[in-house]
C-alpha cells in the first residue's frame, strides 16, 4: 500500500508540473519579442527580411527549444549574409532571456572589418579573342573593392558574356577560386577561363513551326552568315521574334557541335506557335462622353509571315466605327512595317456631326537608337455638319512623324521619355478648295522616385498649330479641341476653346496642354495618383487672343492587370466656364499618358 501511495504522489507531482508547463506555454505558442543590434543599413534590412525570428512572431514555437532552434537558424543565415558582403570576421550571437515576459530574444551582430579583394586575376586556358577582358576592372571589380559575393557573381557573368560577344559561344569559367586570408583580412580571386573556339554564324535551322514560313524567319535574322558570332545579335533576333507576337515559347542557341569545315555554326531556333486568332474587347467611360465599347477580331499570321489582320468595331455615344487594318511586318525591308487601313465612322459631338470614311497607308521605319519614323498617305471622305451649315469633304493628306521612345512599358511607363513630332499637309475640297498644314508635337517624361519604382512622377507637354488657312477654311474635324480623359481632365470632351453663340465648340488652330501626375503603387494590385492638367485652344495659330488656360485637378485609382493598369480618374475644373460640370469621371485601360 505504501508503494502505491508513493507512486500516486509522484504521479500527482508530474501532473502538476505538466499542468504548470501547459500554463507557461499555452496552446498558441510561447510569445516573444525580438531585438536586433548592430544591423543598421542594407545588411540589417536583408537580415530582417531573412529572419525566421522576425517573420515567425505571429506563429511562435511551443517552447524554449523551438525558439532556440529558430535563433540558431537565424545565426547561420546572418553569418552567411555577412560573408556575402565581405565581413568574414563577423559574429552573430543570439541571446534568449526566459525570465522576461514575454520572452526577450536579442540578436547581437558584430560585423568586423570588411575584406577587400587584394588580388584579382583572369587566366585563360587557351588564347582568347583580342577584345576579351584581361584585367578585373573590365568586369567592374576595382582594386581593393569589397569582397562581395554578388559583385563576384556579376563579374563572372560579365566575363562569359564578353567572350560570347566576340565569337566564343562555348566560353565558360572552369574554376573560380576565392581565397580568404584571415591574417591579412583580404581576398585573392582567380578566374580560370576556357574561352572556347571561335565560331561564325551559319544557317538558321527552324523547328516547331506549323503555320509560319521558315524562310520568313530566316530572312529577318539580325546577323550576316559567316560573320563572327555575337550573342548581342542573337538577343536582338530573340526580341524581334517576340515582337511578332506569334510564339508562346522560343529558344535560340548555337549548335557548336555541328560546326562546318569553314567554322560556320548552325543557329537552332525552336518555337511553339500561339493560336493565331484572338477575339477581345474593352470598355471605357467618361462623364461627358458616356460609355464606349470596343470589340476586335485579329489574325496575327494571315499568310504565314506574321501579317496581322485586325477588325475593330467601336460603339460609343459620340462615335460608332468599323475599321480594318492590315499590318505587314518587315516589309518592304527588314525592320520596316507597312500597314493599310480602311475605316467607316459616324461621329456626333457638340462641335459637329460627321459621317464618312478613311483610307490610309503608312510605312514605319527605325531611325536608330530609340528613334523611329512614319510616313503615309490618307484620304478622308465625309459629310460634315455644324450649326453654321454642312459640307462634303474630300481631303488628301501626307502625314509624316518622327518618334522617340525610351520607355519599356507602353501602358504603364516608370522611366524614360517619349517625343513625337508630326507634320501633316492637307489639301482637297471642303465647300471649295482647301490647303493647310498641321504641325503637332507632344513630349512626356517619367521618373521613378524610389528604388522600388512605387513612386513615379510623370509630365506631359503638347503643342500644335495649323498654318496657311483661316479657321473657317479648316474643316471642323481637323481643328484642335481640348478637354477630356486624354487632354485636360476635369473638363468635358471638346469643352476647352472658342465657342459660338449657341455655346457650341468651334475648335481652333492652336493648342497647348501640360500635365503633371504623381503615381503611387500601393501593392501588386492597387495604386493611386494625383494630377493637375492645364490647356488652352486658340483661334489664331500663334495663340493671339487665346482663351484663358483651363486647369483641372483630381485623383485617380489604379487596378493593375496583366495588360496594364485599369484607370479611374475623378477630376474637377479649377476655373470652369458657365456650363462646365463640377465633376468628371474617366475609366479606361492604361495611364492617362
ZAKOL-568441 format. One record per residue (C-alpha): residue number from 0; x, y negated, z. Coordinates in steps of 0.25 Angstrom, whole numbers, padded with zeros to 4 digits. Example, Ala and Ser with C-alpha at 12.3 -4.5 7.8 and 13.67 -1.06 7.14 Angstrom:
2
   num      px      py      pz
     0    0049    0018    0031
     1    0055    0004    0029
END
This chain:
593
   num      px      py      pz
     0    0000    0000    0000
     1    0011   -0009    0004
     2    0018   -0007   -0010
     3    0005   -0010   -0017
     4    0003   -0023   -0009
     5    0018   -0027   -0013
     6    0014   -0025   -0028
     7    0001   -0033   -0027
     8    0009   -0044   -0020
     9    0019   -0044   -0031
    10    0008   -0044   -0042
    11    0002   -0056   -0035
    12    0015   -0064   -0036
    13    0017   -0060   -0050
    14    0003   -0064   -0054
    15    0005   -0077   -0046
    16    0017   -0080   -0054
    17    0011   -0077   -0067
    18   -0001   -0086   -0064
    19    0009   -0097   -0060
    20    0017   -0095   -0073
    21    0004   -0096   -0081
    22    0000   -0108   -0073
    23    0014   -0114   -0076
    24    0014   -0111   -0091
    25   -0001   -0111   -0096
    26   -0006   -0104   -0108
    27   -0004   -0117   -0116
    28    0011   -0116   -0114
    29    0021   -0124   -0106
    30    0020   -0139   -0109
    31    0034   -0146   -0110
    32    0040   -0159   -0115
    33    0052   -0160   -0123
    34    0062   -0172   -0124
    35    0073   -0174   -0133
    36    0086   -0181   -0130
    37    0097   -0185   -0140
    38    0088   -0183   -0152
    39    0087   -0197   -0158
    40    0087   -0199   -0173
    41    0084   -0190   -0185
    42    0091   -0178   -0177
    43    0081   -0180   -0166
    44    0069   -0180   -0176
    45    0074   -0167   -0182
    46    0075   -0161   -0169
    47    0061   -0165   -0164
    48    0055   -0160   -0178
    49    0062   -0146   -0176
    50    0060   -0145   -0161
    51    0050   -0134   -0156
    52    0050   -0140   -0142
    53    0045   -0153   -0149
    54    0035   -0147   -0158
    55    0030   -0136   -0149
    56    0025   -0145   -0137
    57    0011   -0142   -0141
    58    0013   -0127   -0140
    59    0022   -0125   -0128
    60    0028   -0112   -0125
    61    0022   -0103   -0114
    62    0034   -0104   -0104
    63    0048   -0109   -0102
    64    0055   -0098   -0110
    65    0047   -0103   -0123
    66    0051   -0117   -0120
    67    0066   -0114   -0118
    68    0065   -0106   -0131
    69    0060   -0118   -0139
    70    0071   -0126   -0133
    71    0081   -0117   -0137
    72    0075   -0116   -0151
    73    0076   -0131   -0152
    74    0090   -0132   -0147
    75    0095   -0123   -0158
    76    0087   -0131   -0168
    77    0093   -0144   -0163
    78    0107   -0139   -0163
    79    0105   -0135   -0178
    80    0099   -0149   -0181
    81    0111   -0156   -0174
    82    0121   -0147   -0182
    83    0113   -0150   -0195
    84    0116   -0165   -0192
    85    0131   -0163   -0189
    86    0130   -0162   -0174
    87    0138   -0149   -0172
    88    0141   -0152   -0157
    89    0127   -0156   -0154
    90    0120   -0149   -0142
    91    0105   -0147   -0138
    92    0101   -0144   -0124
    93    0086   -0141   -0121
    94    0082   -0142   -0106
    95    0069   -0137   -0101
    96    0064   -0143   -0087
    97    0054   -0133   -0082
    98    0052   -0142   -0069
    99    0045   -0153   -0077
   100    0030   -0153   -0080
   101    0029   -0152   -0092
   102    0042   -0144   -0094
   103    0052   -0154   -0100
   104    0062   -0150   -0111
   105    0073   -0159   -0114
   106    0082   -0157   -0127
   107    0095   -0164   -0126
   108    0103   -0166   -0139
   109    0117   -0170   -0140
   110    0122   -0172   -0154
   111    0136   -0173   -0152
   112    0145   -0179   -0164
   113    0141   -0177   -0178
   114    0151   -0169   -0186
   115    0155   -0175   -0199
   116    0159   -0168   -0212
   117    0174   -0170   -0211
   118    0177   -0162   -0224
   119    0169   -0158   -0236
   120    0174   -0150   -0248
   121    0168   -0145   -0261
   122    0175   -0133   -0266
   123    0171   -0127   -0280
   124    0174   -0113   -0283
   125    0175   -0116   -0298
   126    0177   -0129   -0306
   127    0165   -0138   -0304
   128    0159   -0147   -0315
   129    0167   -0161   -0316
   130    0156   -0169   -0309
   131    0154   -0159   -0297
   132    0155   -0164   -0283
   133    0169   -0162   -0277
   134    0168   -0171   -0265
   135    0158   -0170   -0254
   136    0154   -0185   -0255
   137    0148   -0182   -0268
   138    0138   -0173   -0260
   139    0135   -0185   -0250
   140    0144   -0179   -0240
   141    0153   -0190   -0236
   142    0166   -0189   -0228
   143    0163   -0187   -0213
   144    0148   -0187   -0216
   145    0139   -0180   -0205
   146    0139   -0165   -0206
   147    0124   -0164   -0208
   148    0119   -0151   -0214
   149    0109   -0157   -0223
   150    0119   -0166   -0229
   151    0128   -0154   -0232
   152    0116   -0146   -0238
   153    0113   -0158   -0247
   154    0127   -0159   -0251
   155    0127   -0144   -0255
   156    0114   -0147   -0263
   157    0121   -0159   -0270
   158    0133   -0151   -0273
   159    0126   -0140   -0280
   160    0117   -0150   -0287
   161    0128   -0158   -0292
   162    0134   -0145   -0299
   163    0120   -0142   -0304
   164    0120   -0155   -0311
   165    0133   -0153   -0318
   166    0132   -0140   -0325
   167    0132   -0130   -0314
   168    0119   -0123   -0311
   169    0125   -0112   -0303
   170    0133   -0121   -0293
   171    0132   -0116   -0279
   172    0139   -0119   -0265
   173    0145   -0105   -0262
   174    0149   -0110   -0248
   175    0146   -0122   -0239
   176    0156   -0122   -0227
   177    0153   -0132   -0215
   178    0164   -0130   -0204
   179    0160   -0138   -0191
   180    0173   -0141   -0184
   181    0169   -0144   -0169
   182    0183   -0148   -0166
   183    0183   -0160   -0176
   184    0168   -0161   -0176
   185    0167   -0161   -0191
   186    0163   -0152   -0202
   187    0170   -0147   -0214
   188    0161   -0144   -0226
   189    0165   -0136   -0239
   190    0156   -0133   -0251
   191    0161   -0121   -0259
   192    0154   -0122   -0273
   193    0153   -0113   -0285
   194    0149   -0123   -0296
   195    0145   -0113   -0306
   196    0147   -0112   -0321
   197    0144   -0124   -0330
   198    0130   -0122   -0337
   199    0123   -0129   -0349
   200    0108   -0130   -0351
   201    0103   -0119   -0360
   202    0089   -0115   -0365
   203    0077   -0117   -0357
   204    0070   -0103   -0354
   205    0056   -0105   -0350
   206    0047   -0094   -0343
   207    0033   -0095   -0337
   208    0026   -0103   -0348
   209    0013   -0099   -0354
   210    0007   -0112   -0360
   211    0019   -0121   -0360
   212    0028   -0121   -0373
   213    0042   -0117   -0368
   214    0048   -0125   -0380
   215    0042   -0137   -0374
   216    0049   -0135   -0360
   217    0062   -0133   -0367
   218    0060   -0146   -0375
   219    0059   -0154   -0363
   220    0071   -0149   -0355
   221    0080   -0161   -0349
   222    0093   -0155   -0354
   223    0100   -0152   -0367
   224    0104   -0138   -0370
   225    0119   -0136   -0368
   226    0120   -0148   -0358
   227    0127   -0145   -0345
   228    0117   -0140   -0334
   229    0112   -0151   -0325
   230    0101   -0148   -0315
   231    0096   -0162   -0315
   232    0091   -0159   -0330
   233    0084   -0147   -0324
   234    0078   -0155   -0313
   235    0073   -0165   -0324
   236    0067   -0154   -0332
   237    0060   -0148   -0320
   238    0054   -0161   -0317
   239    0050   -0163   -0332
   240    0043   -0149   -0332
   241    0036   -0153   -0319
   242    0031   -0166   -0325
   243    0024   -0158   -0335
   244    0014   -0152   -0325
   245    0014   -0139   -0332
   246    0020   -0129   -0322
   247    0017   -0125   -0308
   248    0031   -0119   -0306
   249    0044   -0121   -0313
   250    0059   -0116   -0311
   251    0071   -0120   -0319
   252    0085   -0114   -0317
   253    0097   -0112   -0326
   254    0100   -0097   -0329
   255    0115   -0097   -0327
   256    0116   -0082   -0328
   257    0111   -0083   -0343
   258    0121   -0093   -0347
   259    0125   -0093   -0362
   260    0139   -0092   -0368
   261    0139   -0107   -0370
   262    0135   -0110   -0356
   263    0121   -0113   -0358
   264    0112   -0109   -0347
   265    0097   -0106   -0349
   266    0087   -0114   -0341
   267    0076   -0105   -0336
   268    0062   -0112   -0334
   269    0051   -0104   -0327
   270    0038   -0110   -0325
   271    0023   -0107   -0321
   272    0013   -0115   -0328
   273    0002   -0122   -0322
   274   -0012   -0121   -0327
   275   -0013   -0132   -0338
   276   -0027   -0137   -0335
   277   -0032   -0146   -0324
   278   -0045   -0152   -0321
   279   -0045   -0162   -0310
   280   -0050   -0176   -0306
   281   -0050   -0187   -0296
   282   -0059   -0197   -0289
   283   -0057   -0212   -0285
   284   -0066   -0223   -0279
   285   -0065   -0238   -0277
   286   -0076   -0247   -0271
   287   -0077   -0256   -0283
   288   -0075   -0245   -0294
   289   -0083   -0233   -0288
   290   -0079   -0219   -0289
   291   -0071   -0213   -0300
   292   -0069   -0198   -0305
   293   -0059   -0193   -0314
   294   -0059   -0179   -0320
   295   -0048   -0173   -0329
   296   -0044   -0161   -0337
   297   -0030   -0158   -0340
   298   -0022   -0148   -0348
   299   -0007   -0150   -0346
   300   -0001   -0141   -0356
   301   -0011   -0143   -0368
   302   -0001   -0137   -0379
   303    0009   -0131   -0371
   304    0019   -0143   -0370
   305    0013   -0150   -0358
   306    0003   -0158   -0366
   307   -0007   -0164   -0356
   308   -0021   -0166   -0360
   309   -0030   -0173   -0350
   310   -0044   -0177   -0350
   311   -0049   -0187   -0339
   312   -0063   -0190   -0336
   313   -0066   -0203   -0327
   314   -0079   -0206   -0321
   315   -0080   -0219   -0313
   316   -0089   -0230   -0310
   317   -0081   -0240   -0319
   318   -0075   -0231   -0329
   319   -0078   -0218   -0336
   320   -0068   -0212   -0345
   321   -0063   -0199   -0353
   322   -0049   -0199   -0356
   323   -0040   -0188   -0363
   324   -0025   -0189   -0362
   325   -0015   -0180   -0369
   326    0000   -0181   -0364
   327    0012   -0175   -0371
   328    0024   -0174   -0362
   329    0038   -0174   -0368
   330    0032   -0180   -0382
   331    0037   -0185   -0391
   332    0050   -0183   -0384
   333    0055   -0176   -0371
   334    0051   -0185   -0359
   335    0041   -0193   -0366
   336    0026   -0192   -0365
   337    0015   -0194   -0376
   338    0001   -0196   -0372
   339   -0012   -0199   -0379
   340   -0025   -0203   -0372
   341   -0040   -0206   -0376
   342   -0050   -0212   -0367
   343   -0065   -0216   -0367
   344   -0069   -0225   -0355
   345   -0081   -0233   -0350
   346   -0077   -0244   -0340
   347   -0087   -0252   -0333
   348   -0080   -0262   -0324
   349   -0084   -0276   -0318
   350   -0075   -0282   -0329
   351   -0080   -0275   -0341
   352   -0087   -0263   -0347
   353   -0079   -0254   -0357
   354   -0082   -0242   -0366
   355   -0071   -0237   -0375
   356   -0059   -0228   -0377
   357   -0044   -0228   -0377
   358   -0034   -0220   -0386
   359   -0019   -0220   -0381
   360   -0005   -0214   -0384
   361    0007   -0216   -0375
   362    0021   -0212   -0375
   363    0029   -0211   -0361
   364    0044   -0210   -0361
   365    0054   -0210   -0350
   366    0064   -0222   -0350
   367    0074   -0217   -0340
   368    0074   -0216   -0325
   369    0061   -0220   -0319
   370    0056   -0227   -0331
   371    0047   -0223   -0342
   372    0039   -0230   -0353
   373    0026   -0228   -0360
   374    0021   -0234   -0373
   375    0008   -0231   -0380
   376   -0004   -0236   -0389
   377   -0018   -0237   -0384
   378   -0031   -0240   -0392
   379   -0043   -0245   -0384
   380   -0057   -0246   -0390
   381   -0068   -0251   -0381
   382   -0081   -0259   -0379
   383   -0079   -0269   -0368
   384   -0090   -0277   -0362
   385   -0089   -0288   -0352
   386   -0098   -0299   -0346
   387   -0093   -0308   -0358
   388   -0096   -0298   -0369
   389   -0091   -0286   -0375
   390   -0081   -0282   -0385
   391   -0076   -0270   -0393
   392   -0061   -0268   -0391
   393   -0051   -0260   -0400
   394   -0037   -0263   -0393
   395   -0023   -0256   -0396
   396   -0012   -0257   -0386
   397    0002   -0253   -0385
   398    0005   -0251   -0370
   399    0020   -0250   -0366
   400    0024   -0247   -0352
   401    0037   -0245   -0344
   402    0037   -0238   -0331
   403    0046   -0235   -0319
   404    0042   -0225   -0308
   405    0052   -0221   -0297
   406    0041   -0215   -0288
   407    0039   -0200   -0288
   408    0024   -0199   -0283
   409    0014   -0205   -0293
   410    0002   -0205   -0283
   411    0010   -0208   -0270
   412    0024   -0215   -0272
   413    0032   -0217   -0260
   414    0045   -0223   -0266
   415    0049   -0229   -0279
   416    0044   -0239   -0289
   417    0035   -0240   -0301
   418    0034   -0250   -0312
   419    0026   -0251   -0325
   420    0028   -0262   -0336
   421    0017   -0261   -0347
   422    0015   -0269   -0359
   423    0002   -0267   -0368
   424    0000   -0275   -0380
   425   -0015   -0274   -0385
   426   -0021   -0278   -0398
   427   -0035   -0276   -0405
   428   -0049   -0280   -0406
   429   -0058   -0285   -0394
   430   -0068   -0295   -0399
   431   -0057   -0299   -0408
   432   -0042   -0297   -0410
   433   -0035   -0296   -0397
   434   -0020   -0294   -0393
   435   -0013   -0295   -0379
   436   -0002   -0289   -0371
   437   -0004   -0283   -0357
   438    0008   -0283   -0348
   439    0008   -0276   -0335
   440    0018   -0271   -0324
   441    0016   -0264   -0311
   442    0026   -0260   -0301
   443    0025   -0253   -0288
   444    0035   -0249   -0277
   445    0035   -0238   -0266
   446    0044   -0237   -0254
   447    0043   -0227   -0242
   448    0045   -0234   -0229
   449    0050   -0222   -0221
   450    0058   -0209   -0224
   451    0045   -0200   -0223
   452    0039   -0209   -0234
   453    0026   -0210   -0226
   454    0026   -0226   -0227
   455    0026   -0231   -0241
   456    0026   -0245   -0246
   457    0021   -0248   -0260
   458    0019   -0260   -0268
   459    0014   -0263   -0282
   460    0014   -0275   -0291
   461    0007   -0276   -0304
   462    0007   -0288   -0314
   463    0001   -0289   -0328
   464   -0003   -0299   -0339
   465   -0010   -0300   -0353
   466   -0004   -0308   -0363
   467   -0007   -0314   -0377
   468   -0022   -0315   -0375
   469   -0033   -0323   -0367
   470   -0041   -0315   -0357
   471   -0053   -0315   -0366
   472   -0045   -0308   -0377
   473   -0040   -0297   -0368
   474   -0051   -0286   -0367
   475   -0056   -0285   -0352
   476   -0051   -0270   -0351
   477   -0037   -0275   -0354
   478   -0037   -0286   -0343
   479   -0031   -0285   -0329
   480   -0040   -0283   -0317
   481   -0037   -0282   -0303
   482   -0043   -0275   -0291
   483   -0046   -0260   -0287
   484   -0038   -0248   -0282
   485   -0026   -0249   -0291
   486   -0026   -0264   -0290
   487   -0029   -0273   -0279
   488   -0037   -0265   -0268
   489   -0048   -0272   -0261
   490   -0053   -0278   -0274
   491   -0063   -0271   -0283
   492   -0059   -0265   -0297
   493   -0056   -0277   -0306
   494   -0060   -0287   -0295
   495   -0048   -0296   -0296
   496   -0046   -0306   -0307
   497   -0054   -0316   -0315
   498   -0070   -0315   -0315
   499   -0081   -0320   -0324
   500   -0093   -0328   -0320
   501   -0100   -0315   -0316
   502   -0089   -0311   -0307
   503   -0084   -0300   -0317
   504   -0069   -0297   -0318
   505   -0063   -0303   -0330
   506   -0049   -0297   -0329
   507   -0036   -0305   -0332
   508   -0023   -0306   -0340
   509   -0014   -0305   -0328
   510   -0014   -0296   -0315
   511   -0005   -0296   -0303
   512   -0006   -0286   -0292
   513    0002   -0282   -0280
   514    0000   -0271   -0269
   515    0007   -0267   -0257
   516    0004   -0254   -0249
   517    0009   -0247   -0237
   518    0006   -0232   -0237
   519    0008   -0222   -0225
   520    0006   -0207   -0226
   521    0001   -0202   -0212
   522    0003   -0187   -0215
   523    0003   -0177   -0226
   524   -0012   -0180   -0230
   525   -0015   -0195   -0226
   526   -0009   -0209   -0228
   527   -0013   -0223   -0226
   528   -0010   -0236   -0234
   529   -0011   -0251   -0232
   530   -0011   -0260   -0244
   531   -0012   -0274   -0250
   532   -0015   -0277   -0265
   533   -0016   -0291   -0272
   534   -0018   -0295   -0286
   535   -0023   -0305   -0296
   536   -0029   -0305   -0310
   537   -0027   -0318   -0319
   538   -0033   -0322   -0332
   539   -0020   -0328   -0336
   540   -0009   -0319   -0340
   541    0001   -0328   -0332
   542   -0008   -0328   -0319
   543   -0012   -0342   -0321
   544   -0025   -0345   -0312
   545   -0025   -0331   -0307
   546   -0035   -0327   -0297
   547   -0030   -0327   -0282
   548   -0023   -0314   -0279
   549   -0033   -0304   -0273
   550   -0028   -0296   -0261
   551   -0033   -0283   -0256
   552   -0028   -0274   -0244
   553   -0032   -0261   -0238
   554   -0029   -0248   -0232
   555   -0028   -0234   -0239
   556   -0029   -0220   -0235
   557   -0022   -0208   -0242
   558   -0025   -0194   -0242
   559   -0013   -0186   -0249
   560   -0016   -0175   -0259
   561   -0007   -0167   -0267
   562   -0009   -0176   -0279
   563   -0007   -0189   -0271
   564   -0014   -0198   -0261
   565   -0029   -0200   -0261
   566   -0031   -0215   -0259
   567   -0041   -0222   -0251
   568   -0039   -0237   -0251
   569   -0048   -0247   -0243
   570   -0045   -0262   -0247
   571   -0051   -0275   -0245
   572   -0049   -0288   -0253
   573   -0042   -0299   -0244
   574   -0046   -0311   -0253
   575   -0059   -0306   -0260
   576   -0067   -0314   -0270
   577   -0082   -0315   -0269
   578   -0088   -0301   -0273
   579   -0076   -0293   -0269
   580   -0079   -0281   -0260
   581   -0072   -0281   -0246
   582   -0068   -0266   -0246
   583   -0063   -0258   -0258
   584   -0060   -0243   -0257
   585   -0052   -0235   -0267
   586   -0050   -0220   -0268
   587   -0040   -0213   -0277
   588   -0029   -0204   -0279
   589   -0015   -0210   -0277
   590   -0009   -0222   -0271
   591   -0014   -0236   -0276
   592   -0001   -0238   -0283
END
